[in-house]
Amino acid sequence: MELPKFILGDNTDYPDAIFVIHTEFPQFIINLENDEVEWLEDFDQHDEKELETETEGLIQAATDFYDREVARYEQD
């Protein structure tokens, strides 16, 4: 199965949370309510260096994805 790069997540136990799931490396879930990130994989030292340089861009991409999705819902 091919997954999209980002997926929106919702959970009634966290009514104010807005989750965006990043399905590619490095996999993570970000809660846009508080910008808390949960990494879904373990990293070695090489990965950590790559992660440091890419994290800000990935979080911005997740936020942009959410904004795009909300705009599309509002158009309907």
N, C-alpha and C positions, 0 to 999 in steps of 0.2 A: 504494500500500500504506500502510495506517495502522500506525504503530509505537507500542508502548507508550512511556510517558514514560521508564521505566527498564528496562534489560536487564542481567542478570547475565552476566559474562564469565569464562571460565576458560581457562587455557593451561598445558600441562604443562611448558613451559620456565620457568614461574614458579610452582612448586608451592605456595608459601605465599601468593601474591597472591590477593586477592579483588577483582575488577574490577566496578564498576557503571558502565554507560554511560548518560548522560543524552542523549536524542535530540532534545530541544527546545532552543530558544535559551535560554541559550548552551550549545551542545553540548560535552560534556566526558566524560572517563573518569577515574574516581577509583579508586585502588588503596587499599582499606580497610586493607590491612596496614600502610601507612605514611602514609596520607592524602595521597599525592602526586596532584596533579591535572594532567591533560594537556588543554588546551583544543583543540578541533577546528575552531576558526575564528579569523579575525583580527578585531580590535576597533578601532574608531575611538575618539576621545576621549569621545564621547557614550556609547558602549557601555561604556567602561571605568568611567565613573561609575556606571552602572546595575549593572555587574558587581560593583563594590565593595560596593554595598548588598545585593545578592542572594546573593553567594557563600556566606556562612555558612548561610543558609536552604536553599540548594540542596544543599550538602554534608550538612546534617542530614537533608534529605528523602531523599537517596541512602542514607544510613545506616539511616534508618527503613525504607526499602524492603527493604534487605538483611535487617534483623531480621525483618520481616514474612514474607519468603520463607522464611527458615530456620525460623521458627516453624511455617509451613504444612507444610514437609517433615517436621518432627519429629512433627507430629500424625498423619501417615500411617503 
